[in-house]
Amino acid sequence: MNKTILSVAALLGFLTVAIGAFGAHGLEKLVAADDLATFETGVKYQMYHTLVLLFLGIVPVLTEKTKKTLFYLFLSGIILFSGSIYGLATNELSSFNFKSIGFVTPIGGTLLLIGWGIMFYKFIKLKTK
């Protein structure tokens, strides 16, 4: 599982930099300043949680079951939260109305919060030597 988590984290890191560069250099003249700021929020949260996945892939104190649960929560949260933010921020550039699926943004955020909550709980329950 660690190899999968680390590989996906590396891919997400690559994509985060690419998406961030696209936002900074490609969208600057195409969307409003507020939309660009929204897009940047999606990039920030994607990177924050990509770093969490890297940490998850190397931390030795969590069980494989916990790592798997956290991996899927964080990955799904990134896709739903950041992905929907990217769509909403670039809505004017698309024929698809991303506002119609804007409800997935808080679902993604909730998945990220659940992941953090589980991680906190598991760390609190660790036995100290």
N, C-alpha and C positions, 0 to 999 in steps of 0.2 A: 504494500500500500504506500510506503514511503516514496518509492520510485515514482509511482503514479502521481502522488501529491506534488512532489518536487518538479516533475516534468510539466504538469499542468500549470504550476506556479511560474515556471520559467516561460512557458508559452504566454500566459497571461501578462507577465512582465513585459515581454516583447510587444504584445498587442497594446498594452497600456501606453507605452512610449510612442508607438506608431499612431494610435488614436489621439493621443495628446498633441503630437506634432501636427496631425491633420487639423485638429481643432485650432491650434495656434496659428498655423500658416495657411490652411485651406478654407477655413470658415470665416476668418476675420472680416472679409468683405461681403460675405453672403448672408450672414444672420445678424440680428440685432445684438447689441452689447449684453443685454440681459440673457439672451439665449446662449451667447458664448460663455457667460459666467455659469449658467446652468450646465452646459456641456462640460466645463472644467470641474464642476462638482462631481459629475459622473466619473471623470478620469481620476480625481483624487480618491474617491471611495474605492474604485477598482484597484488602484495601487495599494492603498492601505490594506485591503483584504488579500491582495496577492502576497504582500509581505507576511500576513498572518499565515497564509498557506505554506510559505517557505518555512516559517517557524514550526508549524504543525508537522511538516515533513521531517524535521530533525529532532524535535523534542522526544526524549526517550521515556518520559514518565507517564504517557497516556497509552491506554490499550489500543490495539488495532481497531476494535469496534468503535471506540470513542473517536479515533482519528477519522475513520470512515464516515461516521455520522457528521462530524464537524466539516469534513471535506465537502460533503454533499450540501450541507446547509450554506457554507460560505460560497461555494461555486454557484449554486442556484440563486443565492442572494445577489451575487455580483451580476449574473446574467439578467435577472429581473430588475434590480435596482439601477445599476449603471446602464444596462442596455436600454431600458425604457427612457431613462434620462437622455441618452444620446438621440433616441427617436423624437422625444418631445422637443429637444433643443433645435433639432433640424427639421421640424414638422413642416415648415414653410417650403422646404426644398423637395418635398416628396409628394407623390400623388396619394399616398396612404395617410390617413388622419391618425397619427399616433396618440392624439388626445382620447381616442376611443378605447385605447388600452392603457391609459394612464393609471388605472387602478392597480396595475401590477407593480408600480413603483413602491407603494407602502408594503406590499406583500414581500418584495425583495428586501426591503429594510427590516421587516419583521424577522425574516429568515436570518439576516445578519445578526440581529439582536439576540435571537434564540441561540445562535452559535456562540456568541460571546458569553451568554448566560450559562450555557452548558460548560464551556471552557472554565469559567470562573468556579462553578460548582465542583468540577473535577479537580481543579487545583486546590481548592479549599479542603477537599476530602483526602488529599495526599497524606500518606503516613510519613512522618519525619523520623529520621534515624537518630 
